[in-house]
Amino acid sequence: MVAIVVTLAATISTFALGYADELRSPAPVVGESSGELVPQEGDSGGVVRITHLGGDTLQASNLEIVVDARGACGKTGRLVNLPASGGDPRPEDEYVSGDDVFDNSYNSVGGPIGEAGGRWEAGETSSFRIAKSECELDQGEAITVRVVHTPTNSVVIEETLTAG
C-alpha cells in the first residue's frame, strides 16, 4: 500500500513539475525609475533619458522602447531589436517599428540599450533622441515612454515626460 502511494505521488509530482516548467516566467520588476526630456533647440536636443533606479537587471535584447507622442506630433514609434548596434536606430536595420520619430544619426542611442550585450542595471541611464524633423516637441508638450519586456509583454517602466 505504501509503495502504491509513493509511486502515485512520484507520478503526480512529475506531471505537476513538468507543467510548472512550461509556465511563463514573471516579468522583471523595476521598483523605481525616472526620466527627462531635454528640449529640442535647432537640430539638437530632443534627448530622452530614462534611469532605472531600482529593481531587477533588464536585458536589452528582451526590451522594446515605445514612444507615444500622439499629443505632441501625432506619432507613435518603437525601438526594437535592441541593443541598437552602434547606437544607430536606422529603420533599414530594423531597429524602428511604427512611426520613425527617432534621430537616426550615429550614436543617437546611448547606455545599455545601445551597447552590445546591454544589461541595464539599477543606477544606469539609457538615452535616445527624438528627431525634430519627424516630431517637433514644443515647450510644455508631453510624450509617454514605455519600456516593454517582450517575453512577457509587460510594461516595466512608464514615464510621461514634458519638454522643458
Secondary structure by P-SEA (a helix, b strand, c coil): caaaaaaaaaaaaaaaaaaaaaccccccccccbbbbbcccccccccbbbbbbccccccccccbbbbbcccccccbbbbbcccccccccccccccccccccccccccccccccccccccccccccccbbbbbcccccccccbbbbbbbbbcccccccbbbbbbcc
